[in-house]
């Protein structure tokens, strides 16, 4: 018998809502980096993880990405994923 497939939703502090699925993976958190480039443009990087600790480790990768890519600034945020009926 297969695992239950479900939809997961994260709501960010700015009101942005991200829904992933259907998935049977045990994701618990969504992370997002909003990077401001030197030319004034914005890039967004995101993903989902199986634990809060795993999501927090992405913060270090964000700092490294900022140095490597020369971002003017960036914001890193984590939100809990909750199962949502669709």
C-alpha positions as CSV (number, residue, x, y, z in Angstrom):
1,X,0.0,0.0,0.0
2,X,1.4,3.4,-1.0
3,X,1.9,6.4,1.3
4,X,-0.8,9.1,1.5
5,X,-0.3,11.9,-1.0
6,X,-1.1,15.3,0.4
7,X,-0.8,19.0,-0.3
8,X,1.4,21.2,2.0
9,X,1.2,25.0,2.4
10,X,3.6,27.6,3.8
11,X,2.6,31.2,4.5
12,X,5.5,33.6,4.6
13,X,5.6,36.8,6.8
14,X,4.9,39.0,3.7
15,X,1.7,37.0,3.0
16,X,3.1,35.0,0.1
17,X,1.6,31.5,0.1
18,X,3.4,28.5,-1.4
19,X,1.7,25.1,-1.9
20,X,3.5,22.0,-2.8
21,X,2.1,18.6,-3.8
22,X,0.6,16.3,-4.1
23,X,3.5,14.6,-2.2
24,X,4.0,11.6,0.0
25,X,7.3,13.0,1.3
26,X,7.5,14.0,4.9
27,X,8.4,17.7,4.3
28,X,8.0,20.0,7.4
29,X,9.4,23.4,6.4
30,X,9.7,25.7,3.4
31,X,12.6,28.1,3.0
32,X,13.0,31.1,0.8
33,X,15.8,33.5,-0.1
34,X,14.9,36.8,-1.8
35,X,18.2,38.3,-3.2
36,X,18.6,41.8,-4.4
37,X,21.1,41.9,-7.2
38,X,23.6,44.8,-7.9
39,X,21.5,45.8,-10.9
40,X,18.4,46.2,-8.8
41,X,16.7,43.1,-10.0
42,X,15.5,40.4,-7.5
43,X,16.0,36.6,-7.6
44,X,14.1,34.1,-5.5
45,X,15.4,30.7,-4.4
46,X,13.3,28.3,-2.4
47,X,13.0,24.7,-1.3
48,X,11.4,22.4,1.3
49,X,13.0,20.2,3.9
50,X,12.2,17.3,6.2
51,X,13.1,19.2,9.4
52,X,13.6,22.7,10.9
53,X,17.3,21.9,11.5
54,X,17.8,21.1,7.8
55,X,16.0,24.3,6.8
56,X,18.2,26.4,9.2
57,X,21.3,24.9,7.6
58,X,20.3,26.7,4.3
59,X,21.0,30.0,6.0
60,X,24.7,29.3,5.8
61,X,24.3,28.5,2.1
62,X,22.5,31.8,1.6
63,X,25.4,33.7,3.1
64,X,27.8,31.8,0.9
65,X,25.6,32.5,-2.2
66,X,25.5,36.2,-1.4
67,X,29.3,36.3,-1.3
68,X,29.8,34.2,-4.4
69,X,27.1,35.9,-6.5
70,X,27.7,39.5,-5.3
71,X,24.2,40.1,-4.0
72,X,23.5,43.6,-2.7
73,X,21.4,42.1,0.0
74,X,19.2,39.1,0.8
75,X,16.4,38.0,3.1
76,X,16.2,34.4,4.3
77,X,13.0,33.0,5.8
78,X,11.6,29.7,7.0
79,X,8.0,28.8,7.4
80,X,6.3,25.6,8.7
81,X,4.4,23.5,6.1
82,X,0.9,22.5,7.1
83,X,-1.3,20.0,5.4
84,X,-4.1,21.6,3.4
85,X,-7.1,20.0,1.9
86,X,-7.6,20.9,-1.8
